[in-house]
Amino acid sequence: MPSIKNILRRINANSCVFLARLVNRFRSSIPNKPAVHHPAEFVLLISRPQDIELLMDIYQEGRQRDDINVCFWITKRAVDRFPAILKRLLELNISPEYTLSHAKLFQAIGHLRRVDGLLTTVESTLAAHKIPYKLTQLANAIGVHTYTMQHGFENVGLTCRPETRFLAHTVLTWGGIENLSADISSETRRKCVPVGCPKIHLSIPPVPVLQDNTPLIIAVFESLHAERFNDDYVSQFFRDLQAMVKYFPKLRFILKLHPGGLMRSPLCIKLLNSLTGLEVLDPTNPETACWTTQKLLTYAITTITTPSTIALDAALAGKPVAVLRYRETYAYYGYYEPLPLLDQAEDWLKFLEKSTNNSEGFQPGKTAFLNKVILPGDAANRILDLVVDKSRKRTADEK
C-alpha cells in the first residue's frame, strides 16, 4: 500500500499536470503574433552524477551557437545523494538554473512556459525515475517538446526491460535501431532517432601530466549493484582483482565504484572492505570527486570493467578495455564484441600484460566496436539541430 507521502506526491503531481494543461489551453487561445525566430530554449536535466559526462558537450556546443540557449536543471535528489556533484559542476563553470523536487513541480510550470525543449536521460515508468518522468509529463502538458536519451548499453525500455515506456516525444539513441532490443514496443521504436553519443570530450582527452617514475594506472570500474550479478560473479570479481593487485605490485590499481551502487549486498560490502593495496573511489565521498571518469581514463594505461557503458567511454578515450564476462551467457555481452571478454583470472593476467606493453594492438577491436555501437559524427550538434528545427516548426505552426 502506498505511503501517505507518496499519495500526497501523486495528488500534487496530477494537480500540477492538470494546471499545466489549462495554461497550455489558455496560451493556445491567445491570437497569434507574427512569427519571430528567437533562440530556442533548451533544458538539460541532471538526475545522476554520470549525466554530466553525457550532457556536458551538448551544453558546451550550445554555448557556441546563436540559435539556441542551453541551461542545466538538477534534481534535489541528486544533490542530496551525491554532494560532490555540485563541486564537479563548479569545476566546469556550470551553475544549474533550477533545482527540481516533488515540492517544486508547481513552480516548474512557470519555468517551463519559457522552454522549447527538455532533455532527460532516465525518464521512464520505473519508480526510480519518478522526478524526470513527472517533469516530462508536466512539460508535455504545457506544450514543450520532450526528449530522453539513451544513457547506457543496458538501458531500460531500449536494450532491456522492453515493457518500460517513455513519455518523451523523442528518444535519442546512440546507434542504429538494430542495436535495440527486438522486444521494445512499437510506440518506443517510432520515437527513436539515432544521433550518436555526445561525449566529444572523451575522444579528445587532455594530455596527462605525469611525473618521472609514476606508477602506471590500471582503471577498474564496477557496477555490481545490478541484480543480474550473482554471488559467484561478485566473489570472483573481488578475488581476481585482489590477485592482480598482488601480481603487479608496480602498477597502481584504482577501482571506481558505480554511482548508482549505494545499496550493496552484504557480500559485496564485505569483499569491498577486504581489498588491500589499491585505491577505491566512492561516489558518496566528495574527496574522490576529482577522479572523474574522464580524468581516470586519461591517466590510466588500460581499463577493465564489468558490463557497462564504461567500455564505450574507454574506447572513445583510445584506451585498451576489457569486459568481465565470467562465462555468463546473457545476450547483452554481444554489445561488447569484439572487445576482449574475460572469464577467469588468467584472462585478466594476459590482458594486463598485453595492454601495458602494446596498447596499439587493441586498436582494430576498439574501432570495430565503436563503429558497431554508435553513429559516427557530431552527436551534440545533431541534437541541438533537432531542437532548433522543432522549435522553428512549432513557431511556424502557431503563426
DOFI-567899 format. One record per residue (C-alpha): residue number from 0; chain; x, y, z. Coordinates in steps of 0.25 Angstrom, whole numbers, plus 5000, padded with zeros to 4 digits. Each point is the difference from the previous one (the first is absolute). Layout:
BEGIN
[node NUM, 'A', [X, Y, Z]]
...
This chain:
BEGIN
[node 0, 'A', [5000, 5000, 5000]]
[node 1, 'A', [5006, 5014, 4996]]
[node 2, 'A', [5004, 5008, 5012]]
[node 3, 'A', [4993, 5013, 5003]]
[node 4, 'A', [5012, 5008, 4995]]
[node 5, 'A', [4999, 4993, 4986]]
[node 6, 'A', [4985, 5002, 5000]]
[node 7, 'A', [5002, 5015, 5002]]
[node 8, 'A', [5011, 5001, 4990]]
[node 9, 'A', [4991, 4993, 4990]]
[node 10, 'A', [4989, 5010, 5002]]
[node 11, 'A', [5009, 5012, 4999]]
[node 12, 'A', [5006, 4995, 4987]]
[node 13, 'A', [4987, 4997, 4994]]
[node 14, 'A', [4995, 5014, 5004]]
[node 15, 'A', [5012, 5006, 4994]]
[node 16, 'A', [4998, 4993, 4987]]
[node 17, 'A', [4985, 5004, 5000]]
[node 18, 'A', [5004, 5014, 5002]]
[node 19, 'A', [5011, 4999, 4989]]
[node 20, 'A', [4990, 4996, 4990]]
[node 21, 'A', [4991, 5012, 5004]]
[node 22, 'A', [5012, 5009, 4998]]
[node 23, 'A', [5003, 4994, 4986]]
[node 24, 'A', [4985, 5001, 4996]]
[node 25, 'A', [5000, 5015, 5004]]
[node 26, 'A', [5013, 5003, 4992]]
[node 27, 'A', [4994, 4993, 4988]]
[node 28, 'A', [4987, 5009, 5001]]
[node 29, 'A', [5009, 5013, 4999]]
[node 30, 'A', [5000, 5006, 4986]]
[node 31, 'A', [5013, 4997, 4993]]
[node 32, 'A', [5010, 5010, 4998]]
[node 33, 'A', [5010, 5000, 4988]]
[node 34, 'A', [5010, 4989, 5001]]
[node 35, 'A', [5013, 5005, 5005]]
[node 36, 'A', [5012, 4990, 5000]]
[node 37, 'A', [5006, 5002, 5014]]
[node 38, 'A', [5011, 4990, 5005]]
[node 39, 'A', [4994, 4987, 5005]]
[node 40, 'A', [5000, 4998, 5015]]
[node 41, 'A', [5005, 4986, 5003]]
[node 42, 'A', [5000, 4994, 5014]]
[node 43, 'A', [5010, 4988, 5004]]
[node 44, 'A', [4996, 4993, 5013]]
[node 45, 'A', [5010, 4994, 5009]]
[node 46, 'A', [4994, 4989, 5008]]
[node 47, 'A', [5013, 4991, 5002]]
[node 48, 'A', [5015, 5004, 5001]]
[node 49, 'A', [5003, 4993, 4987]]
[node 50, 'A', [4990, 5009, 4993]]
[node 51, 'A', [5011, 5011, 5000]]
[node 52, 'A', [5009, 4992, 4991]]
[node 53, 'A', [4989, 4997, 4990]]
[node 54, 'A', [4994, 5014, 5000]]
[node 55, 'A', [5012, 5008, 5001]]
[node 56, 'A', [5004, 5001, 4985]]
[node 57, 'A', [4986, 5004, 4996]]
[node 58, 'A', [5000, 5011, 5010]]
[node 59, 'A', [5014, 5005, 4995]]
[node 60, 'A', [4997, 4999, 4986]]
[node 61, 'A', [4987, 5007, 5002]]
[node 62, 'A', [5007, 5012, 5006]]
[node 63, 'A', [5007, 5002, 4987]]
[node 64, 'A', [4987, 5001, 4992]]
[node 65, 'A', [4991, 5012, 4998]]
[node 66, 'A', [4988, 4992, 4997]]
[node 67, 'A', [4998, 4993, 5014]]
[node 68, 'A', [5002, 5003, 5014]]
[node 69, 'A', [5003, 4988, 5009]]
[node 70, 'A', [5000, 4999, 5015]]
[node 71, 'A', [5000, 4989, 5011]]
[node 72, 'A', [4990, 4997, 5010]]
[node 73, 'A', [5003, 4990, 5011]]
[node 74, 'A', [4991, 4991, 5009]]
[node 75, 'A', [5001, 5002, 5015]]
[node 76, 'A', [5001, 4985, 5002]]
[node 77, 'A', [5013, 5000, 4992]]
[node 78, 'A', [5006, 5011, 5008]]
[node 79, 'A', [4996, 4994, 5013]]
[node 80, 'A', [5006, 4986, 4997]]
[node 81, 'A', [5012, 5005, 4993]]
[node 82, 'A', [5006, 5013, 5006]]
[node 83, 'A', [5012, 4999, 4991]]
[node 84, 'A', [4991, 5003, 4988]]
[node 85, 'A', [5000, 5015, 5003]]
[node 86, 'A', [5015, 5000, 5001]]
[node 87, 'A', [5001, 4993, 4987]]
[node 88, 'A', [4991, 5010, 4993]]
[node 89, 'A', [5007, 5012, 5007]]
[node 90, 'A', [5013, 4995, 4994]]
[node 91, 'A', [4994, 5000, 4986]]
[node 92, 'A', [4994, 5015, 5003]]
[node 93, 'A', [4986, 4994, 4999]]
[node 94, 'A', [4989, 5006, 5009]]
[node 95, 'A', [4987, 4993, 5000]]
[node 96, 'A', [4989, 5010, 4997]]
[node 97, 'A', [4989, 4992, 5008]]
[node 98, 'A', [5000, 4989, 5011]]
[node 99, 'A', [4988, 4990, 4998]]
[node 100, 'A', [4993, 4992, 5010]]
[node 101, 'A', [4986, 4995, 5002]]
[node 102, 'A', [4996, 5012, 5009]]
[node 103, 'A', [5005, 5009, 4988]]
[node 104, 'A', [4992, 4994, 4989]]
[node 105, 'A', [4990, 5012, 5001]]
[node 106, 'A', [5011, 5010, 4999]]
[node 107, 'A', [5005, 4992, 4988]]
[node 108, 'A', [4988, 5004, 4992]]
[node 109, 'A', [5004, 5014, 4999]]
[node 110, 'A', [5014, 4997, 4996]]
[node 111, 'A', [4995, 4990, 4989]]
[node 112, 'A', [4992, 5011, 4994]]
[node 113, 'A', [5012, 5006, 4994]]
[node 114, 'A', [5007, 4987, 4995]]
[node 115, 'A', [5000, 4994, 4986]]
[node 116, 'A', [5006, 4986, 5003]]
[node 117, 'A', [5003, 4992, 5012]]
[node 118, 'A', [5010, 4988, 5000]]
[node 119, 'A', [5001, 4990, 5011]]
[node 120, 'A', [5009, 4987, 5001]]
[node 121, 'A', [4992, 4991, 5009]]
[node 122, 'A', [4985, 5003, 4998]]
[node 123, 'A', [4992, 4988, 5000]]
[node 124, 'A', [4988, 4993, 5007]]
[node 125, 'A', [5010, 4994, 5010]]
[node 126, 'A', [4998, 5004, 5015]]
[node 127, 'A', [5015, 5005, 5000]]
[node 128, 'A', [4997, 5010, 4989]]
[node 129, 'A', [4989, 5007, 5007]]
[node 130, 'A', [5005, 5014, 4999]]
[node 131, 'A', [5004, 5000, 4986]]
[node 132, 'A', [4988, 4993, 4996]]
[node 133, 'A', [4991, 5010, 5007]]
[node 134, 'A', [5007, 5012, 4994]]
[node 135, 'A', [4999, 4994, 4986]]
[node 136, 'A', [4985, 4998, 5003]]
[node 137, 'A', [4999, 5014, 5004]]
[node 138, 'A', [5007, 5005, 4988]]
[node 139, 'A', [4992, 4992, 4991]]
[node 140, 'A', [4987, 5006, 5006]]
[node 141, 'A', [5005, 5014, 4998]]
[node 142, 'A', [5004, 4998, 4986]]
[node 143, 'A', [5015, 4998, 5001]]
[node 144, 'A', [5007, 4990, 4990]]
[node 145, 'A', [5007, 4990, 5009]]
[node 146, 'A', [5012, 4991, 4997]]
[node 147, 'A', [5006, 4989, 5008]]
[node 148, 'A', [5014, 4994, 4997]]
[node 149, 'A', [5006, 4986, 5000]]
[node 150, 'A', [5009, 5001, 5012]]
[node 151, 'A', [5006, 4986, 5000]]
[node 152, 'A', [5002, 4987, 4992]]
[node 153, 'A', [4990, 4993, 5010]]
[node 154, 'A', [4989, 5011, 4999]]
[node 155, 'A', [4986, 4996, 5005]]
[node 156, 'A', [4990, 5001, 4989]]
[node 157, 'A', [5011, 5000, 4989]]
[node 158, 'A', [5009, 4988, 5002]]
[node 159, 'A', [4994, 4994, 5013]]
[node 160, 'A', [4986, 4999, 5007]]
[node 161, 'A', [4993, 5003, 4987]]
[node 162, 'A', [4987, 5002, 5007]]
[node 163, 'A', [5005, 5013, 5006]]
[node 164, 'A', [4993, 5012, 4993]]
[node 165, 'A', [5005, 5015, 4997]]
[node 166, 'A', [4992, 5012, 5001]]
[node 167, 'A', [5009, 5008, 4992]]
[node 168, 'A', [4996, 5004, 4985]]
[node 169, 'A', [5014, 4996, 4995]]
[node 170, 'A', [5010, 4989, 5005]]
[node 171, 'A', [5014, 5003, 4996]]
[node 172, 'A', [5009, 4988, 4997]]
[node 173, 'A', [5015, 4998, 4999]]
[node 174, 'A', [5000, 4990, 4988]]
[node 175, 'A', [4990, 4994, 4990]]
[node 176, 'A', [4987, 4995, 5004]]
[node 177, 'A', [5005, 4986, 4997]]
[node 178, 'A', [5008, 5001, 5013]]
[node 179, 'A', [4988, 5001, 5009]]
[node 180, 'A', [4992, 4988, 5005]]
[node 181, 'A', [4991, 4993, 4990]]
[node 182, 'A', [4989, 5000, 5011]]
[node 183, 'A', [4999, 5015, 5002]]
[node 184, 'A', [4986, 5006, 4998]]
[node 185, 'A', [4996, 5005, 4986]]
[node 186, 'A', [4997, 5013, 5007]]
[node 187, 'A', [5014, 5001, 5005]]
[node 188, 'A', [5006, 4996, 4987]]
[node 189, 'A', [4992, 5011, 4993]]
[node 190, 'A', [5006, 5010, 5009]]
[node 191, 'A', [5015, 4996, 4998]]
[node 192, 'A', [5009, 5010, 4993]]
[node 193, 'A', [5015, 4995, 4999]]
[node 194, 'A', [5009, 5012, 5002]]
[node 195, 'A', [5013, 4993, 5006]]
[node 196, 'A', [5006, 5002, 5014]]
[node 197, 'A', [5003, 5015, 5003]]
[node 198, 'A', [5013, 4997, 5008]]
[node 199, 'A', [5010, 5008, 4992]]
[node 200, 'A', [5009, 5003, 5011]]
[node 201, 'A', [5003, 4986, 5002]]
[node 202, 'A', [5005, 4998, 4986]]
[node 203, 'A', [5010, 5012, 5002]]
[node 204, 'A', [5005, 4998, 5014]]
[node 205, 'A', [5010, 5010, 5006]]
[node 206, 'A', [5014, 4995, 5000]]
[node 207, 'A', [5003, 4995, 5014]]
[node 208, 'A', [5011, 5007, 5008]]
[node 209, 'A', [5009, 4988, 5006]]
[node 210, 'A', [5012, 5001, 5009]]
[node 211, 'A', [5012, 4991, 4998]]
[node 212, 'A', [4999, 4986, 5006]]
[node 213, 'A', [4985, 5002, 5001]]
[node 214, 'A', [4993, 4986, 5001]]
[node 215, 'A', [4992, 4996, 4988]]
[node 216, 'A', [4985, 5001, 5004]]
[node 217, 'A', [4990, 4989, 4997]]
[node 218, 'A', [4986, 5005, 5001]]
[node 219, 'A', [4989, 4990, 5005]]
[node 220, 'A', [4986, 5003, 4999]]
[node 221, 'A', [4988, 4992, 5007]]
[node 222, 'A', [4985, 5000, 4999]]
[node 223, 'A', [4998, 4988, 5010]]
[node 224, 'A', [4987, 5007, 5006]]
[node 225, 'A', [4992, 4995, 4988]]
[node 226, 'A', [4991, 4988, 5003]]
[node 227, 'A', [5006, 4991, 4989]]
[node 228, 'A', [5013, 4998, 5007]]
[node 229, 'A', [4999, 4988, 5009]]
[node 230, 'A', [5009, 4997, 5012]]
[node 231, 'A', [5010, 4991, 4991]]
[node 232, 'A', [5002, 5012, 4991]]
[node 233, 'A', [5002, 5010, 5011]]
[node 234, 'A', [5010, 4991, 5007]]
[node 235, 'A', [5008, 4997, 4988]]
[node 236, 'A', [5001, 5014, 4997]]
[node 237, 'A', [5006, 5004, 5013]]
[node 238, 'A', [5009, 4988, 5001]]
[node 239, 'A', [5006, 5002, 4986]]
[node 240, 'A', [5001, 5015, 5002]]
[node 241, 'A', [5008, 4997, 5013]]
[node 242, 'A', [5008, 4990, 4993]]
[node 243, 'A', [5004, 5010, 4989]]
[node 244, 'A', [5004, 5010, 5011]]
[node 245, 'A', [5010, 4991, 5006]]
[node 246, 'A', [5005, 4994, 4987]]
[node 247, 'A', [5003, 5014, 4994]]
[node 248, 'A', [5006, 5008, 5013]]
[node 249, 'A', [5006, 5011, 4991]]
[node 250, 'A', [4986, 5003, 4994]]
[node 251, 'A', [4990, 5010, 5006]]
[node 252, 'A', [4987, 4994, 5000]]
[node 253, 'A', [4988, 5010, 5002]]
[node 254, 'A', [4986, 4994, 5002]]
[node 255, 'A', [4989, 5010, 4997]]
[node 256, 'A', [4986, 4995, 5006]]
[node 257, 'A', [4987, 5003, 4992]]
[node 258, 'A', [4993, 5012, 5005]]
[node 259, 'A', [4987, 4992, 5000]]
[node 260, 'A', [5005, 4990, 5009]]
[node 261, 'A', [4996, 5006, 5013]]
[node 262, 'A', [4992, 4987, 5004]]
[node 263, 'A', [5010, 4989, 5000]]
[node 264, 'A', [4998, 4985, 5005]]
[node 265, 'A', [5007, 4996, 5013]]
[node 266, 'A', [5010, 4991, 4992]]
[node 267, 'A', [5004, 5012, 4991]]
[node 268, 'A', [5002, 5009, 5012]]
[node 269, 'A', [5008, 4989, 5007]]
[node 270, 'A', [5009, 4997, 4988]]
[node 271, 'A', [5002, 5015, 4996]]
[node 272, 'A', [5005, 5003, 5015]]
[node 273, 'A', [5009, 4989, 4999]]
[node 274, 'A', [5008, 5005, 4988]]
[node 275, 'A', [5014, 5005, 5003]]
[node 276, 'A', [5011, 5006, 4991]]
[node 277, 'A', [4991, 5009, 4991]]
[node 278, 'A', [4992, 5013, 5000]]
[node 279, 'A', [4985, 4999, 5001]]
[node 280, 'A', [4992, 5012, 4994]]
[node 281, 'A', [4987, 5001, 5008]]
[node 282, 'A', [4989, 5009, 4993]]
[node 283, 'A', [4995, 5005, 5013]]
[node 284, 'A', [5014, 5005, 5005]]
[node 285, 'A', [5002, 5014, 4995]]
[node 286, 'A', [5015, 4998, 5002]]
[node 287, 'A', [5000, 4991, 4988]]
[node 288, 'A', [4992, 5009, 4991]]
[node 289, 'A', [5013, 5005, 4993]]
[node 290, 'A', [5001, 4986, 4993]]
[node 291, 'A', [4989, 5002, 4990]]
[node 292, 'A', [4998, 4989, 4989]]
[node 293, 'A', [5007, 5009, 4990]]
[node 294, 'A', [5012, 5002, 5009]]
[node 295, 'A', [5002, 4986, 5004]]
[node 296, 'A', [4999, 4995, 4986]]
[node 297, 'A', [5010, 5011, 4996]]
[node 298, 'A', [5011, 4995, 5010]]
[node 299, 'A', [4997, 4985, 4999]]
[node 300, 'A', [5008, 4992, 4991]]
[node 301, 'A', [4989, 4990, 4999]]
[node 302, 'A', [4986, 4997, 5005]]
[node 303, 'A', [4992, 4988, 5005]]
[node 304, 'A', [4985, 5001, 5003]]
[node 305, 'A', [4988, 4991, 5003]]
[node 306, 'A', [4990, 5001, 4989]]
[node 307, 'A', [4998, 5016, 4999]]
[node 308, 'A', [5000, 5012, 4991]]
[node 309, 'A', [5014, 5002, 5005]]
[node 310, 'A', [5004, 4991, 4989]]
[node 311, 'A', [4995, 5010, 4990]]
[node 312, 'A', [5007, 5012, 5008]]
[node 313, 'A', [5013, 4992, 5000]]
[node 314, 'A', [5000, 4997, 4986]]
[node 315, 'A', [4996, 5015, 4996]]
[node 316, 'A', [5012, 5004, 5009]]
[node 317, 'A', [5009, 4991, 4992]]
[node 318, 'A', [5003, 4990, 5011]]
[node 319, 'A', [5001, 4985, 5000]]
[node 320, 'A', [4988, 4995, 5007]]
[node 321, 'A', [4995, 4986, 5004]]
[node 322, 'A', [4986, 4996, 5005]]
[node 323, 'A', [4998, 4989, 5012]]
[node 324, 'A', [4991, 4989, 4995]]
[node 325, 'A', [5004, 4989, 5009]]
[node 326, 'A', [4993, 4990, 4991]]
[node 327, 'A', [4986, 5006, 5001]]
[node 328, 'A', [4992, 4998, 4988]]
[node 329, 'A', [4991, 5012, 5000]]
[node 330, 'A', [4997, 5006, 4986]]
[node 331, 'A', [5005, 5014, 5004]]
[node 332, 'A', [5014, 4995, 4999]]
[node 333, 'A', [4998, 5001, 4985]]
[node 334, 'A', [5001, 5015, 5001]]
[node 335, 'A', [5014, 5000, 5005]]
[node 336, 'A', [5006, 4991, 4989]]
[node 337, 'A', [5011, 5000, 4994]]
[node 338, 'A', [5005, 5006, 5013]]
[node 339, 'A', [5008, 4990, 5009]]
[node 340, 'A', [4990, 4993, 5009]]
[node 341, 'A', [5007, 4994, 5013]]
[node 342, 'A', [4995, 4987, 5006]]
[node 343, 'A', [5011, 4997, 5010]]
[node 344, 'A', [5012, 5005, 5008]]
[node 345, 'A', [5009, 4995, 4988]]
[node 346, 'A', [4992, 5009, 4991]]
[node 347, 'A', [5003, 5012, 5009]]
[node 348, 'A', [5015, 4997, 5000]]
[node 349, 'A', [5001, 4998, 4985]]
[node 350, 'A', [4992, 5013, 4997]]
[node 351, 'A', [5008, 5008, 5010]]
[node 352, 'A', [5014, 4995, 4995]]
[node 353, 'A', [4996, 5003, 4986]]
[node 354, 'A', [4993, 5013, 5002]]
[node 355, 'A', [5011, 5006, 5008]]
[node 356, 'A', [5011, 4996, 4990]]
[node 357, 'A', [4993, 5002, 4987]]
[node 358, 'A', [4987, 5008, 5001]]
[node 359, 'A', [5000, 5003, 4985]]
[node 360, 'A', [4997, 4985, 4997]]
[node 361, 'A', [4986, 5003, 5006]]
[node 362, 'A', [4996, 5011, 4990]]
[node 363, 'A', [4993, 4992, 4989]]
[node 364, 'A', [4991, 4993, 5010]]
[node 365, 'A', [4997, 5014, 5006]]
[node 366, 'A', [4997, 5006, 4987]]
[node 367, 'A', [4991, 4988, 4995]]
[node 368, 'A', [4992, 5002, 5014]]
[node 369, 'A', [4998, 5015, 4998]]
[node 370, 'A', [4995, 4998, 4986]]
[node 371, 'A', [4990, 4990, 5005]]
[node 372, 'A', [4994, 5007, 5012]]
[node 373, 'A', [5000, 5015, 4997]]
[node 374, 'A', [4996, 5008, 4988]]
[node 375, 'A', [5013, 5008, 4996]]
[node 376, 'A', [5001, 5015, 4999]]
[node 377, 'A', [4996, 5012, 5009]]
[node 378, 'A', [4988, 4995, 5008]]
[node 379, 'A', [5000, 5012, 5009]]
[node 380, 'A', [4997, 5009, 4988]]
[node 381, 'A', [4990, 4990, 4994]]
[node 382, 'A', [4992, 5001, 5013]]
[node 383, 'A', [5000, 5015, 5000]]
[node 384, 'A', [4996, 5001, 4985]]
[node 385, 'A', [4988, 4991, 5004]]
[node 386, 'A', [4996, 5009, 5011]]
[node 387, 'A', [5001, 5013, 4992]]
[node 388, 'A', [4993, 4994, 4988]]
[node 389, 'A', [4988, 4995, 5009]]
[node 390, 'A', [5000, 5014, 5006]]
[node 391, 'A', [4999, 5007, 4987]]
[node 392, 'A', [4990, 4990, 4995]]
[node 393, 'A', [4991, 5003, 5012]]
[node 394, 'A', [5002, 5015, 4998]]
[node 395, 'A', [4995, 4999, 4986]]
[node 396, 'A', [4988, 4991, 5003]]
[node 397, 'A', [4996, 5011, 5010]]
[node 398, 'A', [5001, 5011, 4990]]
